[in-house]
Amino acid sequence: MQNPTRALLGDYYKTLIWAANFDKLQDAIADVSGDAWIYALRQKDFERFYNETLIDFARLYSEFSKGVHHELIIPLSSAFSKETIKQPIEKTVRNIATLGLFVSLINHTLNKLDIQSAITAYKEVQEMELF
Protein backbone atom coordinates (compact mmCIF):
# COMPACT_ATOMS: atom_id res chain seq x y z
CA MET A 1 0.00 0.00 0.00
CA GLN A 2 1.17 3.49 -0.69
CA ASN A 3 1.11 5.91 2.23
CA PRO A 4 -0.43 3.53 4.79
CA THR A 5 -2.23 5.14 7.68
CA ARG A 6 -1.64 4.17 11.30
CA ALA A 7 -5.34 4.56 12.10
CA LEU A 8 -6.74 1.51 13.87
CA LEU A 9 -9.67 1.37 11.46
CA GLY A 10 -7.71 2.43 8.37
CA ASP A 11 -7.27 0.34 5.21
CA TYR A 12 -3.77 -0.77 6.19
CA TYR A 13 -4.92 -2.33 9.46
CA LYS A 14 -8.06 -3.62 7.77
CA THR A 15 -5.89 -5.84 5.61
CA LEU A 16 -3.17 -6.77 8.10
CA ILE A 17 -5.06 -7.02 11.37
CA TRP A 18 -8.83 -6.97 11.06
CA ALA A 19 -9.33 -9.34 8.14
CA ALA A 20 -6.56 -11.65 9.30
CA ASN A 21 -8.08 -12.10 12.77
CA PHE A 22 -11.83 -11.98 12.19
CA ASP A 23 -12.12 -15.75 11.77
CA LYS A 24 -10.32 -16.19 15.12
CA LEU A 25 -12.99 -14.00 16.72
CA GLN A 26 -15.78 -16.04 15.15
CA ASP A 27 -14.16 -19.30 16.30
CA ALA A 28 -13.65 -17.97 19.84
CA ILE A 29 -17.30 -16.96 20.27
CA ALA A 30 -18.87 -19.86 18.37
CA ASP A 31 -19.92 -21.75 21.51
CA VAL A 32 -20.80 -18.78 23.73
CA SER A 33 -24.50 -18.71 24.53
CA GLY A 34 -26.90 -16.46 26.34
CA ASP A 35 -25.30 -13.22 25.22
CA ALA A 36 -27.03 -10.78 22.86
CA TRP A 37 -23.88 -8.91 21.83
CA ILE A 38 -21.97 -12.08 20.97
CA TYR A 39 -24.99 -13.47 19.14
CA ALA A 40 -25.06 -10.29 17.03
CA LEU A 41 -21.32 -10.62 16.30
CA ARG A 42 -21.77 -14.19 15.12
CA GLN A 43 -24.32 -13.03 12.55
CA LYS A 44 -21.83 -10.79 10.76
CA ASP A 45 -19.33 -11.52 8.05
CA PHE A 46 -16.05 -9.63 8.04
CA GLU A 47 -17.04 -6.81 5.68
CA ARG A 48 -20.23 -6.09 7.60
CA PHE A 49 -18.42 -6.18 10.94
CA TYR A 50 -15.65 -3.87 9.76
CA ASN A 51 -17.88 -1.41 7.90
CA GLU A 52 -20.43 -1.15 10.70
CA THR A 53 -17.65 -0.56 13.23
CA LEU A 54 -16.11 2.15 11.08
CA ILE A 55 -19.44 3.85 10.36
CA ASP A 56 -20.56 3.63 14.00
CA PHE A 57 -17.40 5.26 15.33
CA ALA A 58 -17.55 8.02 12.70
CA ARG A 59 -21.20 8.70 13.50
CA LEU A 60 -20.59 8.70 17.26
CA TYR A 61 -17.58 11.00 16.91
CA SER A 62 -19.69 13.43 14.91
CA GLU A 63 -22.58 13.26 17.36
CA PHE A 64 -20.43 13.77 20.46
CA SER A 65 -18.31 16.50 18.89
CA LYS A 66 -21.35 18.76 18.52
CA GLY A 67 -21.05 19.69 22.17
CA VAL A 68 -17.46 20.90 21.95
CA HIS A 69 -17.70 23.29 19.03
CA HIS A 70 -18.13 26.94 19.89
CA GLU A 71 -20.61 27.33 17.01
CA LEU A 72 -23.18 25.41 18.99
CA ILE A 73 -26.04 27.82 19.53
CA ILE A 74 -28.49 25.70 21.47
CA PRO A 75 -27.99 25.03 25.19
CA LEU A 76 -26.09 21.82 25.88
CA SER A 77 -28.80 20.67 28.28
CA SER A 78 -31.34 20.46 25.46
CA ALA A 79 -28.93 18.85 22.98
CA PHE A 80 -27.52 16.33 25.46
CA SER A 81 -30.35 15.36 27.75
CA LYS A 82 -30.42 11.95 29.38
CA GLU A 83 -32.86 10.76 26.75
CA THR A 84 -30.81 11.93 23.76
CA ILE A 85 -27.43 10.77 25.03
CA LYS A 86 -28.32 7.33 26.41
CA GLN A 87 -28.26 5.42 23.11
CA PRO A 88 -25.01 6.96 21.79
CA ILE A 89 -23.21 6.27 25.09
CA GLU A 90 -24.42 2.68 25.14
CA LYS A 91 -23.33 2.26 21.49
CA THR A 92 -19.91 3.72 22.31
CA VAL A 93 -19.44 1.36 25.25
CA ARG A 94 -20.52 -1.61 23.13
CA ASN A 95 -18.16 -0.68 20.28
CA ILE A 96 -15.18 -0.15 22.58
CA ALA A 97 -15.90 -3.42 24.37
CA THR A 98 -16.08 -5.19 21.00
CA LEU A 99 -12.72 -3.69 20.02
CA GLY A 100 -11.28 -4.93 23.32
CA LEU A 101 -12.59 -8.41 22.63
CA PHE A 102 -11.18 -8.35 19.12
CA VAL A 103 -7.77 -7.03 20.20
CA SER A 104 -7.41 -9.92 22.64
CA LEU A 105 -6.98 -12.19 19.60
CA ILE A 106 -4.18 -10.23 17.92
CA ASN A 107 -0.85 -11.95 18.54
CA HIS A 108 1.31 -8.87 18.96
CA THR A 109 -1.01 -6.99 21.36
CA LEU A 110 0.72 -6.20 24.64
CA ASN A 111 -0.96 -6.77 28.00
CA LYS A 112 -4.01 -8.40 26.47
CA LEU A 113 -6.45 -10.71 28.20
CA ASP A 114 -6.65 -14.34 27.20
CA ILE A 115 -9.75 -14.92 25.09
CA GLN A 116 -11.83 -16.56 27.83
CA SER A 117 -11.16 -13.66 30.21
CA ALA A 118 -11.93 -11.22 27.40
CA ILE A 119 -15.27 -12.93 26.72
CA THR A 120 -16.11 -12.81 30.42
CA ALA A 121 -15.22 -9.11 30.58
CA TYR A 122 -17.25 -8.46 27.41
CA LYS A 123 -20.30 -10.09 28.98
CA GLU A 124 -19.79 -8.10 32.20
CA VAL A 125 -19.71 -4.84 30.28
CA GLN A 126 -22.95 -5.81 28.56
CA GLU A 127 -24.58 -6.42 31.94
CA MET A 128 -23.57 -3.04 33.37
CA GLU A 129 -26.41 -0.60 33.77
CA LEU A 130 -25.26 2.75 32.47
CA PHE A 131 -28.48 4.63 33.17
KOLGUVEX-480016 format. One record per residue (C-alpha): residue number from 1; x, y, z. Coordinates in Angstrom, 2 decimals. Each point is the difference from the previous one (the first is absolute). Layout:
% residues N
(r NUM, (X, Y, Z))
...
//
This chain:
% residues 131
(r 1, (0.00, 0.00, 0.00))
(r 2, (1.17, 3.49, -0.69))
(r 3, (-0.06, 2.42, 2.92))
(r 4, (-1.54, -2.38, 2.56))
(r 5, (-1.80, 1.61, 2.89))
(r 6, (0.59, -0.97, 3.62))
(r 7, (-3.70, 0.39, 0.80))
(r 8, (-1.40, -3.05, 1.77))
(r 9, (-2.93, -0.14, -2.41))
(r 10, (1.96, 1.06, -3.09))
(r 11, (0.44, -2.09, -3.16))
(r 12, (3.50, -1.11, 0.98))
(r 13, (-1.15, -1.56, 3.27))
(r 14, (-3.14, -1.29, -1.69))
(r 15, (2.17, -2.22, -2.16))
(r 16, (2.72, -0.93, 2.49))
(r 17, (-1.89, -0.25, 3.27))
(r 18, (-3.77, 0.05, -0.31))
(r 19, (-0.50, -2.37, -2.92))
(r 20, (2.77, -2.31, 1.16))
(r 21, (-1.52, -0.45, 3.47))
(r 22, (-3.75, 0.12, -0.58))
(r 23, (-0.29, -3.77, -0.42))
(r 24, (1.80, -0.44, 3.35))
(r 25, (-2.67, 2.19, 1.60))
(r 26, (-2.79, -2.04, -1.57))
(r 27, (1.62, -3.26, 1.15))
(r 28, (0.51, 1.33, 3.54))
(r 29, (-3.65, 1.01, 0.43))
(r 30, (-1.57, -2.90, -1.90))
(r 31, (-1.05, -1.89, 3.14))
(r 32, (-0.88, 2.97, 2.22))
(r 33, (-3.70, 0.07, 0.80))
(r 34, (-2.40, 2.25, 1.81))
(r 35, (1.60, 3.24, -1.12))
(r 36, (-1.73, 2.44, -2.36))
(r 37, (3.15, 1.87, -1.03))
(r 38, (1.91, -3.17, -0.86))
(r 39, (-3.02, -1.39, -1.83))
(r 40, (-0.07, 3.18, -2.11))
(r 41, (3.74, -0.33, -0.73))
(r 42, (-0.45, -3.57, -1.18))
(r 43, (-2.55, 1.16, -2.57))
(r 44, (2.49, 2.24, -1.79))
(r 45, (2.50, -0.73, -2.71))
(r 46, (3.28, 1.89, -0.01))
(r 47, (-0.99, 2.82, -2.36))
(r 48, (-3.19, 0.72, 1.92))
(r 49, (1.81, -0.09, 3.34))
(r 50, (2.77, 2.31, -1.18))
(r 51, (-2.23, 2.46, -1.86))
(r 52, (-2.55, 0.26, 2.80))
(r 53, (2.78, 0.59, 2.53))
(r 54, (1.54, 2.71, -2.15))
(r 55, (-3.33, 1.70, -0.72))
(r 56, (-1.12, -0.22, 3.64))
(r 57, (3.16, 1.63, 1.33))
(r 58, (-0.15, 2.76, -2.63))
(r 59, (-3.65, 0.68, 0.80))
(r 60, (0.61, 0.00, 3.76))
(r 61, (3.01, 2.30, -0.35))
(r 62, (-2.11, 2.43, -2.00))
(r 63, (-2.89, -0.17, 2.45))
(r 64, (2.15, 0.51, 3.10))
(r 65, (2.12, 2.73, -1.57))
(r 66, (-3.04, 2.26, -0.37))
(r 67, (0.30, 0.93, 3.65))
(r 68, (3.59, 1.21, -0.22))
(r 69, (-0.24, 2.39, -2.92))
(r 70, (-0.43, 3.65, 0.86))
(r 71, (-2.48, 0.39, -2.88))
(r 72, (-2.57, -1.92, 1.98))
(r 73, (-2.86, 2.41, 0.54))
(r 74, (-2.45, -2.12, 1.94))
(r 75, (0.50, -0.67, 3.72))
(r 76, (1.90, -3.21, 0.69))
(r 77, (-2.71, -1.15, 2.40))
(r 78, (-2.54, -0.21, -2.82))
(r 79, (2.41, -1.61, -2.48))
(r 80, (1.41, -2.52, 2.48))
(r 81, (-2.83, -0.97, 2.29))
(r 82, (-0.07, -3.41, 1.63))
(r 83, (-2.44, -1.19, -2.63))
(r 84, (2.05, 1.17, -2.99))
(r 85, (3.38, -1.16, 1.27))
(r 86, (-0.89, -3.44, 1.38))
(r 87, (0.06, -1.91, -3.30))
(r 88, (3.25, 1.54, -1.32))
(r 89, (1.80, -0.69, 3.30))
(r 90, (-1.21, -3.59, 0.05))
(r 91, (1.09, -0.42, -3.65))
(r 92, (3.42, 1.46, 0.82))
(r 93, (0.47, -2.36, 2.94))
(r 94, (-1.08, -2.97, -2.12))
(r 95, (2.36, 0.93, -2.85))
(r 96, (2.98, 0.53, 2.30))
(r 97, (-0.72, -3.27, 1.79))
(r 98, (-0.18, -1.77, -3.37))
(r 99, (3.36, 1.50, -0.98))
(r 100, (1.44, -1.24, 3.30))
(r 101, (-1.31, -3.48, -0.69))
(r 102, (1.41, 0.06, -3.51))
(r 103, (3.41, 1.32, 1.08))
(r 104, (0.36, -2.89, 2.44))
(r 105, (0.43, -2.27, -3.04))
(r 106, (2.80, 1.96, -1.68))
(r 107, (3.33, -1.72, 0.62))
(r 108, (2.16, 3.08, 0.42))
(r 109, (-2.32, 1.88, 2.40))
(r 110, (1.73, 0.79, 3.28))
(r 111, (-1.68, -0.57, 3.36))
(r 112, (-3.05, -1.63, -1.53))
(r 113, (-2.44, -2.31, 1.73))
(r 114, (-0.20, -3.63, -1.00))
(r 115, (-3.10, -0.58, -2.11))
(r 116, (-2.08, -1.64, 2.74))
(r 117, (0.67, 2.90, 2.38))
(r 118, (-0.77, 2.44, -2.81))
(r 119, (-3.34, -1.71, -0.68))
(r 120, (-0.84, 0.12, 3.70))
(r 121, (0.89, 3.70, 0.16))
(r 122, (-2.03, 0.65, -3.17))
(r 123, (-3.05, -1.63, 1.57))
(r 124, (0.51, 1.99, 3.22))
(r 125, (0.08, 3.26, -1.92))
(r 126, (-3.24, -0.97, -1.72))
(r 127, (-1.63, -0.61, 3.38))
(r 128, (1.01, 3.38, 1.43))
(r 129, (-2.84, 2.44, 0.40))
(r 130, (1.15, 3.35, -1.30))
(r 131, (-3.22, 1.88, 0.70))
//
